[in-house]
Amino acid sequence: MNYILDSYFGFGDNIYHIPFVHKLSQQGEVFIYTPFPELFQFQNVFCMKPVTNLKLQLKNMQGNGLYSHCHKPNGQRIRFNYGADLKRMTVIQSFEKVVPLDGEFFFEFTPERSTKVEEILERVKASGKKLCVIRLPSIRKEWPNANRNGKMEYFQLCINALKDSYYFVSVGDIGNGEEFDGTEPQGIDEHRDRHNVNHLDIWDVMDLVNRSDFVLSIQCNMIPICQVLEKKAFIIHGGYVPHWPLSDPRLYQIGYVEPEPFCFCVNRIREHVCKKDIPEDKILSRLKEALWN
């Protein structure tokens, strides 16, 4: 049987599609509408261009030679949907209700080497420190969600704790319909998150993370990136969705800290504000665990 898969448009969501597309490709041809065909270069998989106005997705689709132009999609149509399952099971478990994996779990990706990353690594080496990739709290106009961001002051706390041993490189897309959620912390060695100045694109970021020693981030696509690349990380959650739906036991386990009780609201409207307070000693203790476990 052949399959037509309408993927989510998010980069992280597409990473979570990998085991399911790989499974389906063993049963027949798979036609997947995805903004990120690089993730699905398997036999029997044909990537098709979806319709979207999202800026990251459009940039990756433009001139991308990995799309199929000689195949007409045909087969059973499949669509993943988080829905109400998000409060009852992990993301992987909810997807598995649509495509059973039957005990298999292929979850791999190897980024291409980036010359920009090579240059960064030279500066990291010269500093005598380890590399920490950092993704700071920010808000994107096209999908605003302040509730999921951990407090910016907690990132400053972690930077202060690690600055003697780590060289910090920030990633993101600040200035391109995206702004910081709070005052940018001190202690970043390289600001590679500015849209118009030395910006790293998503594949540069993948390579940078792959060759990093540690990642410090908000809840965002850095979670599945670190999971698929099996990289040490520490996620500071705010509200919206807690860590457990994103940490299926089949995935590489990364460090995190989150408020207790957690506001599992799945609500990103401005009128609702999640309570995000976390004791500083707990943050530092969990950070230490993430570094050494």
C-alpha positions as CSV (number, residue, x, y, z in Angstrom):
1,M,0.0,0.0,0.0
2,N,1.1,3.6,-0.7
3,Y,0.6,6.5,1.6
4,I,0.2,10.3,1.4
5,L,1.3,12.1,4.5
6,D,0.5,15.7,5.3
7,S,3.2,16.7,7.8
8,Y,3.0,19.4,10.4
9,F,4.9,22.4,9.2
10,G,7.1,22.9,12.4
11,F,10.7,21.8,12.1
12,G,10.5,19.9,15.4
13,D,7.3,18.2,14.4
14,N,8.9,17.0,11.2
15,I,11.8,15.5,13.2
16,Y,9.2,13.6,15.3
17,H,7.8,12.3,12.0
18,I,11.0,10.5,11.1
19,P,10.3,7.0,12.7
20,F,6.8,6.9,11.2
21,V,7.9,7.9,7.6
22,H,10.7,5.3,7.9
23,K,8.2,2.6,9.0
24,L,5.7,3.4,6.2
25,S,8.5,3.4,3.6
26,Q,9.0,-0.3,4.3
27,Q,5.4,-1.1,3.4
28,G,5.1,1.0,0.2
29,E,5.7,4.3,-1.4
30,V,5.3,7.4,0.8
31,F,4.4,10.8,-0.5
32,I,5.1,13.4,2.2
33,Y,4.2,17.1,2.0
34,T,6.9,18.6,4.0
35,P,8.9,21.9,4.2
36,F,12.0,19.9,5.2
37,P,12.7,17.1,2.7
38,E,16.3,16.8,4.0
39,L,14.9,14.8,7.0
40,F,13.2,12.1,4.9
41,Q,15.8,10.8,2.4
42,F,14.7,7.2,2.6
43,Q,14.1,4.7,-0.2
44,N,10.5,4.8,-1.4
45,V,9.9,8.3,0.1
46,F,9.0,11.1,-2.3
47,C,8.8,14.7,-0.8
48,M,6.3,17.1,-2.1
49,K,6.0,20.9,-1.6
50,P,3.2,21.9,0.8
51,V,1.5,25.3,0.8
52,T,2.5,27.6,3.6
53,N,3.4,31.2,4.4
54,L,5.8,30.5,7.3
55,K,9.1,32.2,6.7
56,L,11.5,29.4,7.8
57,Q,9.6,26.8,5.8
58,L,9.4,29.0,2.7
59,K,13.1,29.7,2.9
60,N,14.0,26.0,3.0
61,M,11.6,25.1,0.2
62,Q,12.8,27.8,-2.2
63,G,15.0,26.2,-4.9
64,N,15.2,23.0,-2.9
65,G,16.2,20.2,-5.3
66,L,15.1,17.4,-3.0
67,Y,11.4,17.6,-4.0
68,S,9.9,15.1,-6.5
69,H,8.5,16.5,-9.7
70,C,7.8,13.3,-11.6
71,H,5.5,11.4,-9.1
72,K,1.8,11.9,-8.6
73,P,0.9,11.1,-5.0
74,N,-1.5,8.2,-4.6
75,G,-2.5,6.0,-1.7
76,Q,-4.0,6.2,1.8
77,R,-4.0,9.7,3.2
78,I,-2.5,10.1,6.7
79,R,-2.5,13.1,9.0
80,F,-1.0,13.2,12.5
81,N,-2.9,15.2,15.1
82,Y,-1.9,16.0,18.7
83,G,-5.4,16.9,19.8
84,A,-6.7,15.9,23.2
85,D,-4.1,13.1,23.3
86,L,-1.4,15.6,24.2
87,K,-2.6,15.6,27.9
88,R,-2.7,11.8,28.1
89,M,0.3,10.5,26.2
90,T,3.6,11.5,24.6
91,V,3.8,13.0,21.1
92,I,5.4,9.8,19.8
93,Q,2.6,7.7,21.4
94,S,-0.1,9.9,19.8
95,F,1.5,9.6,16.4
96,E,1.8,5.8,16.9
97,K,-2.0,5.6,17.2
98,V,-2.0,6.6,13.5
99,V,1.0,4.6,12.4
100,P,1.9,1.7,14.6
101,L,5.7,1.1,14.9
102,D,5.4,-2.5,16.0
103,G,8.5,-2.3,18.2
104,E,10.7,-0.6,15.6
105,F,12.1,2.9,16.2
106,F,14.3,4.5,13.6
107,F,15.3,7.9,14.8
108,E,18.4,9.2,13.1
109,F,19.7,12.2,11.2
110,T,23.3,13.3,10.3
111,P,23.7,17.0,9.5
112,E,25.9,18.2,6.7
113,R,29.1,20.0,7.7
114,S,28.8,23.8,7.6
115,T,31.7,26.1,6.9
116,K,30.2,28.7,9.3
117,V,30.3,26.1,12.0
118,E,33.9,25.3,11.2
119,E,34.8,28.9,11.8
120,I,32.9,29.1,15.1
121,L,34.7,25.9,16.3
122,E,38.1,27.6,15.6
123,R,37.1,30.4,17.9
124,V,35.8,28.0,20.5
125,K,39.1,26.1,20.4
126,A,41.1,29.3,20.8
127,S,39.0,30.2,23.9
128,G,40.0,27.0,25.6
129,K,36.4,26.4,26.6
130,K,33.6,24.0,25.6
131,L,30.8,25.0,23.2
132,C,27.3,25.7,24.5
133,V,24.6,26.5,22.0
134,I,21.9,28.7,23.6
135,R,18.4,29.5,22.4
136,L,17.0,32.4,24.4
137,P,13.3,33.2,25.2
138,S,11.8,35.0,22.2
139,I,8.4,35.6,20.6
140,R,7.7,35.1,16.9
141,K,4.9,37.3,15.4
142,E,3.7,34.5,13.1
143,W,3.2,32.1,16.0
144,P,3.4,34.1,19.3
145,N,3.7,32.0,22.4
146,A,5.1,33.7,25.4
147,N,3.7,31.2,27.8
148,R,6.1,28.4,26.9
149,N,9.2,30.6,27.5
150,G,11.1,30.2,30.7
151,K,12.1,33.4,32.5
152,M,15.0,35.2,30.9
153,E,16.6,35.7,34.3
154,Y,17.0,31.9,34.7
155,F,19.1,31.9,31.5
156,Q,21.3,34.5,33.0
157,L,21.7,32.4,36.1
158,C,22.8,29.4,34.0
159,I,25.2,31.5,31.9
160,N,26.8,32.8,35.1
161,A,27.2,29.3,36.4
162,L,28.8,28.0,33.2
163,K,30.7,31.0,31.8
164,D,34.2,30.0,33.1
165,S,34.0,26.7,31.2
166,Y,31.7,27.3,28.2
167,Y,31.8,29.5,25.1
168,F,28.2,30.6,24.3
169,V,26.8,30.9,20.8
170,S,23.2,32.1,20.5
171,V,20.9,30.9,17.8
172,G,17.5,32.1,16.6
173,D,16.1,34.7,14.2
174,I,15.9,38.0,16.1
175,G,14.8,40.9,14.0
176,N,12.9,38.8,11.5
177,G,9.4,39.1,13.1
178,E,11.0,37.7,16.3
179,E,12.0,39.6,19.4
180,F,13.5,38.7,22.8
181,D,11.0,37.9,25.6
182,G,12.8,40.0,28.2
183,T,16.2,41.7,28.5
184,E,19.0,39.8,26.6
185,P,21.4,38.4,29.1
186,Q,25.1,39.2,29.4
187,G,27.9,36.7,28.7
188,I,27.1,35.5,25.1
189,D,30.3,35.1,23.2
190,E,28.8,35.0,19.7
191,H,25.4,36.4,18.8
192,R,24.5,34.3,15.7
193,D,20.7,34.8,16.3
194,R,20.5,38.2,14.5
195,H,18.6,37.9,11.2
196,N,20.7,40.4,9.3
197,V,24.2,39.9,11.0
198,N,26.1,36.6,10.8
199,H,22.9,34.6,11.0
200,L,23.0,30.8,11.2
201,D,20.2,29.0,9.3
202,I,18.5,25.9,10.5
203,W,21.0,23.5,8.9
204,D,23.9,25.5,10.3
205,V,22.2,25.2,13.7
206,M,21.8,21.4,13.3
207,D,25.5,21.1,12.6
208,L,26.4,23.4,15.4
209,V,24.4,21.5,17.9
210,N,25.7,18.2,16.6
211,R,29.3,19.4,17.4
212,S,28.4,21.1,20.7
213,D,29.2,20.0,24.2
214,F,26.0,21.4,25.7
215,V,22.7,23.1,24.7
216,L,20.7,25.6,26.9
217,S,17.3,26.4,25.5
218,I,13.6,27.2,25.9
219,Q,11.0,24.7,24.9
220,C,11.2,24.8,21.1
221,N,12.6,22.7,18.2
222,M,15.9,22.5,20.1
223,I,14.3,19.6,22.1
224,P,13.8,17.2,19.1
225,I,17.0,18.5,17.6
226,C,19.0,17.4,20.7
227,Q,17.0,14.2,20.9
228,V,17.7,13.0,17.3
229,L,21.4,14.1,17.6
230,E,21.7,12.7,21.1
231,K,23.2,15.8,22.6
232,K,23.3,16.9,26.2
233,A,20.9,19.7,26.9
234,F,19.1,21.7,29.6
235,I,15.6,23.0,28.8
236,I,14.1,25.8,31.0
237,H,10.3,25.5,30.7
238,G,7.7,28.2,31.4
239,G,4.2,26.9,30.9
240,Y,2.0,25.7,28.0
241,V,3.2,22.1,27.7
242,P,5.4,20.3,30.2
243,H,8.4,18.2,29.5
244,W,6.9,14.7,29.7
245,P,4.9,14.6,26.5
246,L,8.1,15.5,24.6
247,S,10.3,12.9,26.4
248,D,9.0,9.5,25.2
249,P,11.2,6.8,26.8
250,R,12.4,5.7,23.3
251,L,14.0,9.2,22.8
252,Y,17.3,10.4,24.0
253,Q,16.7,11.9,27.4
254,I,17.8,15.5,28.0
255,G,17.8,17.6,31.2
256,Y,15.1,20.1,32.1
257,V,13.5,22.1,34.8
258,E,10.0,23.4,35.0
259,P,7.7,25.2,37.5
260,E,5.7,23.2,40.0
261,P,2.8,23.0,39.8
262,F,3.0,23.3,36.0
263,C,0.5,25.2,34.0
264,F,-0.5,22.6,31.4
265,C,-2.8,25.1,29.6
266,V,-1.9,24.5,25.9
267,N,-2.9,28.2,25.7
268,R,-0.8,30.9,24.0
269,I,-3.3,33.8,24.1
270,R,-2.0,37.0,25.7
271,E,-4.8,37.2,28.2
272,H,-3.6,34.0,29.9
273,V,-0.2,34.2,31.8
274,C,1.4,31.0,33.1
275,K,3.1,31.1,36.5
276,K,6.7,30.4,35.8
277,D,8.6,30.7,39.1
278,I,11.3,28.2,39.8
279,P,13.6,28.3,42.9
280,E,17.2,29.2,41.8
281,D,18.7,26.4,43.8
282,K,16.5,23.9,41.9
283,I,17.6,25.3,38.6
284,L,21.3,25.0,39.4
285,S,20.8,21.5,40.8
286,R,19.0,20.3,37.7
287,L,21.6,22.0,35.5
288,K,24.4,20.1,37.2
289,E,22.5,16.9,36.7
290,A,22.0,17.6,33.0
291,L,25.8,18.3,32.6
292,W,27.0,15.1,34.4
293,N,24.3,12.5,33.8
